[in-house]
Amino acid sequence: MRIGLIDADLLDRLNHRFPNLALMKISGYHKALGDDVSLISYDNINPNAFITEKFDIIYLSKVFTDTKVPDFIFDIPELKFGGTGFFFDKAPKLPAEIEHHFPDYHLYDDFIKNEMRVKGRKKKWYRYYTDYSIGFTTRGCFRHCEFCINRNENRVHLHSPVNEFLDVKRKKICLLDDNVFGYSKWNVIFESLIKTGKSFMYNQGLDIRLLSKSKAEMLSRSRYDSFITFAFDDYRDKDTIIEKIKIFKNVMPLAIPRFYVLIGFDREGKWDMEFWERDIIELFERLKVLMQYRCVPYIMRFENWKQSPHPFHFIYKSIPSFGAPIIFKKKTFFEYNKNKDMLAFTHQYPEIADKYFNMRYGEIND
């Protein structure tokens, strides 16, 4: 058969540049059957690109909800589509024989070559397509976070051994587990990763609320790739997170962990003026903790941030770039934003500006 694959997250040229693991498994499965598999280039996405007799099946997959897909694609009779980008927490699962098939790590070879030819230089995100083995060792979570695709899950369970997706020719490993520390035999998984001799990372972050001395020591033994990343999505976890940061720092005093910091998400679903003000205050309270304990943020905005009113909108617009480590460790928020929007905010909310906008990394005391 002739199989066509469409990575929807490449269609509208958003900043979603990460291999689609489901498509790589589908490709690997069909190639093992002797089928002819093609990744349909996003440069050719138009009605004339689809002469349906070219393909027996076309698989369309989308990971990110904000990716837009042209309507005409859904008129293709051979089309099968899926992924969290379409169905979020209700996304259908792949058949077991595909879910546990070895990924086709060459699926994106032509795409990357074309990018190199057009851009003329390597982009940082290329490495996910060329350097990493990618997979899940565990699936699920029990936190029930409203913004997460695992919000209806109740436990963390074993998904696959590392060897199921490990390409020995690739230098590194990228894990997509949702909450590996929530699995009872997390240590067995880490030992198997360490035995590969390769550096690895958990792209979704680790649950620092579950951190213990033994877990911190395991992390210190690991060839961890880039920042060890946790999450600080809820201000109400402040005291627990401070306690766990201290455990981490006692084991790895020189390490600088990174924290995903979610903003713009109203758990009550109101997104009124009271929420926007509270969200900004809770944001800077979390940044204060990270500055104090020499950590860095990776600030993520829930899509509703675009609805934020003046003058809050200025903060939501500029805060992700302020969170870049090279800036976060050297400048205050006021030093980073000496402009008319800053003046407007400080005039309307002087108590917030006075309390938080001159905080400096490493200079905050208890």
Secondary structure, DSSP 8 states (H G I E B T S, - for coil): -EEEEEEGGGTS--S-----HHHHHHHHHHHHTT-EEEE--GGG-SGGG--GGG-SEEEEE---TT----GGGGG-TTEEEESHHHHGGG-----HHHHTS---TTTTHHHHHHHHHHHSS--TTHHHHHTEEEE-SEE--SS--TTSTTTT----EE---GGGT--TTSSEEEE--S-GGGSTTHHHHHHHHHHTT-EEEETT-B-GGG--HHHHHHHHHS-B-S--EEE---GGGHHHHHHHHHHHHHH-TT---EEEEEES--TTS---HHHHHHHHHHHHHHHHHHHHTT-EEEEEE-GGGGG--TTHHHHHHHHHHHTSHHHHTT--HHHH--SHHHHHHHHH-HHHHHHHTT--TT----
